[in-house]
Amino acid sequence: MPFENARARTMEDLLNLINGELRPAVKGHWMDVHRPATGEVLARLPKSTADDVELACVAAEAALPAWKAMGREGRSQVLLELARLIEADLEGFAQLESMDNGKPLSLARKVDIPRAVANFRFFATAIIHFSSEAHLMDDVAVNWTDRQPIGVVGCISPWNLPLYLFTWKIAPALAVGNCVVAKPSEITPCTAFRLSQLCAQAGMPPGVLNIVHGSGAEVGAAIVAHPRISAISFTGGTRTGAEIARVAAPMFKKLSLELGGKNPVLVFADCDLDEALDTTLRSSFTNQGQICLCGSRVLVQRAIYDQFRDRLVERVKRLRVGDPSDPSSDLGAVVSHDHMEKVLSYVKLAQEEGGRVLCGGERVRLDGALSKGWYIAPTVIEGLPEQCRTDQEEIFGPVISIAPFDEEADALTKANNTPYGLAAVIWTRDVQRAHRVARSLQAGIVWVNCWMVRDLRTPFGGVKQSGVGREGGVEALRFFTEAKNVCIKL
Ligand code: TXE
């Protein structure tokens, strides 16, 4: 199996999964995948085109009757087996994810791969319990809601949580009986490839899941524009989401768009300070700050501002940026050279806008083989003016801003003052305040006295430019099905 000895080898060829077959792109072109820890080339992936998407679509359409005929129990068994196979190879998947993305291996082991397993288990069992509604009109008629699979659906996922978000989409899509044409990010395609090698063994019929590798501009765009792909589930940048909506909306495709965030963390003076500090450190810098749920604007009530800021900065300075495979590294590498440049350009912008860098702010050069890796020191910026670009645009790296607020109303105004509305965190011991503020925040997800505590049954998604639609639990099962009301006269 490719990547079996991943530590020792640097060059592998990934393949598309189309109609149950692992194959290169039709045109035979390739593109490089890099290893962020060292900057070297890790693998090649097929540089697919619309031709490959077409083949995947034909295969997916042909597989629909057989997949539907397996029934929910049969599909559930296949997805459970896939979960088991990933779990049995957890270490292999985790090492590959860390190598491909630059994230600490410890994080991939603890979060990314277990969550991919959980995604399959969750939706494999959710489908067994998924029931349709009935509406009785007294003695007149009974309505029942038939929920059928859409047909062929497209799933497009990003690089920050590669297998985690890829499976978060394909698991519900498959569970309800759709066949899928999926595209992982071209920046981090390796674990999706490893998954594609397990599908046949799990008992998945050919064509049910097709994975087409390549660039967003070619493969992603071809999936979105394909006339026989009737729904698109996308996670990625807001600009890409807007482009997808521009193409897909006039074709009347169902769309679920999970986009960026600029999430506020509101720290009230009555909070448990130690816990707020511990968790804010995590909510700011986990995965090098490359999680759409990371809090990037920390707003602290003035009475405790100086104390909180000083203690936070002191803790941030102690974070270790290092080799992702070293268990003592708190932060690994950011995902690409371009992304590193983008993140650092925001630090420069922040300074031009009047911000003071309290710690970090620069590229970290490690020794030896890691000297060409893409590392950034965790950065805290203070003193930014309101409405500045640094506080309005998604940086998506280990960079946060910190600012004081006075009263609750001031906190809310500042928190809501961005085009985004994905997540927010509130730190307070006052339960009434927690309710009040949570209800007034413009966000799809609010955590009180915690962060990233996830129950897969809950709706997940954002408002404003953070997206359209909700994923998770029953929301995902509904998104990936078409409802038909059947009204029968009594
Ligand atoms: O994401 P893209 P990028 C944010 C973050 C980051 C910025 C850009 O701020 O700096 O977005 O990152 C595919 N049609 N997030 O450029 O391009 C692409 O191949 C169809 C937030 O890497 O949005 C990949 O599979 N698909 C975020 C996926 O879309 C297209 C996670 C996401 O890539 C396409 C990642 C097109 N025209 C970035 N163009 C989050 N919210 O979690 C690209 N793609």
Boltz pocket constraint, residues with backbone or C-beta under 6 A from the ligand:
constraints:
  - pocket:
      binder: B
      contacts: [[A, 156], [A, 157], [A, 158], [A, 159], [A, 160], [A, 183], [A, 184], [A, 185], [A, 186], [A, 214], [A, 215], [A, 216], [A, 217], [A, 219], [A, 220], [A, 221], [A, 224], [A, 235], [A, 236], [A, 237], [A, 238], [A, 240], [A, 241], [A, 243], [A, 244], [A, 258], [A, 259], [A, 260], [A, 261], [A, 291], [A, 292], [A, 394], [A, 395], [A, 396]]
      max_distance: 6.0
